[in-house]
């Protein structure tokens, strides 16, 4: 199982810009936490925009399960406020929120060890976002990479899409979080949260702690149809993405149709053989072995035979998760109770922090 790396945000961002090799260590830090940390609070969130895919599971959710066993205070939020930066059908959104709760529980999130809650049900998120937004300049948001990418795709984006990194900052700071699991594409957003904490502290007195990024050591999972792009829920090609609820037959079909190349042997070379290397990454992660061990197991196999080995590893790991999701979905009342209890616990943490913010700003 991949474990996180603690490191400085600014150094991480500069390092990511310079280095493209997936085998790098971050800022000289080791790639694993060998000793569990003694304190701190972890916060992370996931949008309820469909069933998590293999990249979500390996890049985030597997780490979430690990972190709840390492830190004394952990919060995981289903961030439905973020999801409406794109048009959502209300009935589908309500269903997706409950489905996401089922997916997280099935993957191993334990509501006894982690607070699992629905973001929109804790109104303090939105209020703190407004306050932090008043400390944020427009050029600061305009230069964030995801705004550039998403607004370009749509020709123009909504105000919500433009300001959602401020809401992300509020999500984190509202709980005085100290550690945030983050992917490479979110480092700049986490850096914004850290900057806003410093701006607030400088203006109103120390309140928010310094943030620390937890970088996953898992390589990014690529699309099965286009290994130059990451695996995505929104990919229009159904064969490109494996979801954690796919049946064994669907998984086998998608892996069998995965883009590779005309060389029959199996090697790991992301630059010249991205498709085959993506399969090796998936195999290694799902079988919980190293890339070198995965390549060794493939010795003597052509890519067609190797795809069967990869599919078997994926099916073995995802089948119990899929079956547990199906079981949990049949008891919607239980899922709603879990979210309601988590929301209450989150409010108990959020309310005193926002009261302090309001007092310092001068609202009361």
N, C-alpha and C positions, 0 to 999 in steps of 0.2 A: 504494500500500500504506500502510495506517495505521501510524504510528509512535508510540511511547510518549511520555509526558510524565513527567518526574521532578518530584516535588513533596512537600511535607510532609504527613504523614498526618493530623494533627489539623486543619490548615487545610483539607485536602480534604474531610474529613467535615463540618465546619461549612459549607463552601461548598456541598456537595451538598444539605444540609438547606435552604439558602436559595434555591438557584437550580434551576430545572427546565428551562431552555432547553438543547437539545442542542448549541447553537452556542457555549456558554460556553468560555472558557479557564480552566484550573484555577489558582486562587490567583494570577492574574496571570502564570503561567508561559506560555511559548510552547507551541504545540500540537505542535511537532516538535522532535526533537533533530537539529539541523543538523550537529553535529560528533559523531563517535562518541566515547563515553566512554573514558577511558584505562585504567580498571581496574574492579574490582568483580566480584561474583558474583551471577548471576541464578538464582533457583529458582522453579519453578511446577509445579503438578500438575493432573492431570485424572483423573476417576473412570472406570473401565472399565464404564460402565453403558449400553452401546449405541454405535452408530455416531455420531460427531459430526454435529451438524446445521449448517445455514448460519450460525446465530448463533454457535456455537462457533468455526467457521472464521474468520469475519470479526472476532469480538470477542476471540479469544484466539490461535488457531493461526497465523493470518497474522502476528500480532505475534511469536509465538515464533520463527518462521522469521527474521524481521528481527533479533531480538535475538541470535541465535546468530552473526550476522555483526558485531555491535557490541561484544560483551563478551568478555573473554578466558576466562571460566569460566561455563558455563551448564549447569544441571541441570534436566531435565524428568522428572517421576515419574508413573507410572501408579499412582494412589493407591488400591490395592485395599483397604487397611485402612479407608479412609473409606467405601468402597462398602458394607460390611457393616453400616452403621448402618441400612440397609434390608435386608429379607430377600433373600437371593441363592441361586439354585440353584448348587451347587458346580461342576457340569459346565459350566453356562452361564457362570459367572464365569471359569473357566479359559479358555474360548473367547473371552470378551470381552476379557480381558487381551491375548491375542495379536492379536485383531482391532484393538484400540486401537493396539498397536505398529505394525501395518500402516497404519492411518489416519494416524498421526503421520509415519511415514516418507514416505508418499505425498504428504502435504501439504508436505513439504520439510524436515522435521527431519533433520539430518545427524549420525549417531552419531560422526563424526570431529570435529565441532565442538561437539556438545552431548552430555552424558551422559544417555542415555535408560535408565531402569531401573524395576523393579517395587518399589514401596515396601515390601511385606511381607517381601521377601527381605533387607532391611537392618534387622536387629532393633534397631539403635540408635534408630530412630524411636520404637518403643514404649517403650523404657526412658527416653529423654529426656522423652517425653510424661508419664510417671508423675512424674518429678522436677518438671517444670514445673507439673503439676497440683497438687502439694503447695504451690505458691506462688500458686495462683489461688483466689480466693474464689468461693463459690457465687453470691452476688448479681451478681458481675461477669459470669458466664456467663449467668445468668438474663435479663439485660437485652439480650443480643445478639439482633438482629432475626430471624435465621433460626431460632433456637430457638423464639421466640415464634410464628413463622409455622408451622413444621413440627409442633411439639407441639400447636398448636391444630387443625391438620388431622387429627391422629391421636388427639385428646383427651389423650393422654399420649405422651411419647417415651421412648426407651431411654436408659440411662446413656451409651452410646456417642454418641448424637445430642447429648446435653447437653454432653459433654466434647470433641467432635471439634474445636472451635476450638483446644483446647490441643494436640491432635495436629497440627493445622495449624501452630501455632507451633513445635512440635518439628521438623516437616519443614523449616521455613525456617532455624531457628537451628542445627540440627545441622551444617549446612555453612558456618556463619558467612556466610550470604547477606547481601548488601547491597542488592539490588534485587529487587522482586517485582512481576510484572505482575498487575494486580488490576482487577476490575470494581467498579462502584459498590456492589453489594450485598455485597462482601467487605471493604470498607474498615475496618469496625469490627473484623473478625476480624484483619486485619493490624495494626491498632492494638493489639489484645490481645497479639500477638506482640512488638511493640515494647515494650509495658509489661512483659511478662515478661522480656525481655532486660534492661531497666533494673533490675527487681527482683532478678534473679539477680546482675547486676553489682554492685549496691549491697551485697548480702549476702555475696557470695563473691569479689568482686574482678572487675575488667574482663575479660570474655572475649568477649561477643557484640557485634558492631558495630551501629551505628545503621542502621535499615532505611529504605529509600526506596521509595515506591510508584511504579510505572510505570503510569500511567493511559492506556488506549487512547483514541485520538481518534475511533474508529469509533462511530457511533450504534448503539444497541441494536436488534437485529432483533426484530420483533414477530411474534406468531402470525399466520398467513395467514387464520385463521378468526376471531380475536378480537384486533384490533390494540391493545387496551388491555392485553394481557398479552404477556410476552416469549415468543419461540419456545422450546419445551422438548421434550426427549426424551420426557418422561412425559405429554405431552398426549394424551388419549384419542382426539382427532380426528386421524385419519391425514392429512387434507388440510391440517392446520395447520402441519406441519413439513416442511421440505426437508432430507433427509440428504445427506451428501456422496457416498453410494453410489446415490442415486436415478438411475433411467434417464432419458434425455431425455424419453420419453413421460410418465413420472411427474412430472417437473419441470414440463412444459408443462401437465399437468392440474391440478396444485396451484396454479400461478400463475393459470391461467384461472379457477379457482374461488375465488380470494382475495377476501375481503370488501372492497368499496370503498364507493361511495355512489351517489346518483342524479345527480350532476353529471358530465357527459361529459368535460370537459377535464381535463388533468393539471396540478396545482399542488402545491406543497410547503407544507402547513400542518398539522403534526402535531396541533394542538389541535382544529381543526374538520374535518379530513379525514385521520384517522389511517391508514385503510386504504390510500388512494392514496399518502400520504406514506411509508408503509412500503415500498411498491413502488419509490418513487423512491430511498429509501435503499439498497435491495437493488441496484437498477440501477446507481446511482452507485458503490457499493462493488465490485461484480463487474466493471463496465466500467472501473474505476479512473479515474473522472472525478469532477468535483465535482457536488454536488446541483444547482447552477445549470445546469451543462452537461447533466445528465440531463433537467431540465425543458425546456431548450431543444430537445433532441433529440425530446421528446414533443410539441412545438408542432404543432398541427393534427391530432393523434391523439386519438381518444376512448379511454376507459379499456380497452375491449376490445382495440383495436389496440395500445395501449401494453403490455398484458400480454404480448403476443407478443414485443415488444422486450425486456422484462424477462426472459422465459423464455430467449430466445436468449443473453442475456448470462450468465445462470446456467449454462446448458448448456455454453457455451464454456469457462467457467472450471472447472467440476466434472468434465467428461468425462475429461480426462487423469488427474485424481486418482482417479476411480472405476476407470479401467482399471488404474492402478498398484496400487491396493488389491487388485484381483482377481489381479493377477500375484503380489503378495507373499503373499497368502493361500494360494497354491498351493505355497509353500515354507515350511511352518511351522518346519522345522528352522532356517532362516536367521533367522526372527524370534526364535526362542528363543535363538539364539546372540547376536543383537544385545542382547537383554535381559540375558542372562547376563554379557556383557562390560561392559555399562553398570552392572550391579549390583556387579561387582567394583570398578570404578572409583569408584562411590559409596561402597562400604565403605572404600576406602582413604582417602577424605576424612572419613568419618563416625567411624571408629574412634578416631583420635587426639583428636578433639574430645570424644567421650564419655568417654574415659579421663581427660581433663583435668576434665570435669564431675564424674566420680566422685571424683577425688582432692579436688577443692575441697569437695564436699559432705561428704566424710569416709568414703566407702565403702572407700577403700584408701589 
